[in-house]
Amino acid sequence: MKLTDQSLMPIGKAFRHIPMEKVPASYLLFIWDSTGLWDRGKLYSEDYFAVHDYIKENFTSLEQDYPDAIIKHRP
């Protein structure tokens, strides 16, 4: 499954079922670093793979939208 900006966020409690383009960059970068999404080898479901790939594909844009982010794990 490939996510687009119009796809609904498939995981999480706060923004689940919200279009990806409406999910704040700060939240996507937070879950990238804090939940291990950066390590695709440790993910366990297709939904997590899809969110990983979406964030990785849009990483530069997300950083521009949230320039104060402190990212430990870069794609």
Residue, then its C-alpha position, 0 to 999 in steps of 0.5 A: m500500500k502506497l500512501t499519498d497526501q490524500s490517503l488516510m493516516p492508518i496508524g496512531k490515535a491522534f490523527r488516525h483516519i485523517p488525510m496525510e496532508k493534514v497530519p502535522a509535520s511535527y507529529l510525523l517527525f516525532i513518530w519517525d524518531s520515537t517509535g522506531l519508524w526509521d528502522r524499517g527492518k523492525l516494523y511489523s505491519e503493512d500500515y507501518f511500512a506505508v507510513h515509513d515510506y511516506i515519511k521517508e519520501n517526504f522527509t525534506s518537505l516535513e523538515q521544512d514545515y517543522p524546522d525546529a525538529i531535532i531528528k536523531h535518525r535520518p533516512 
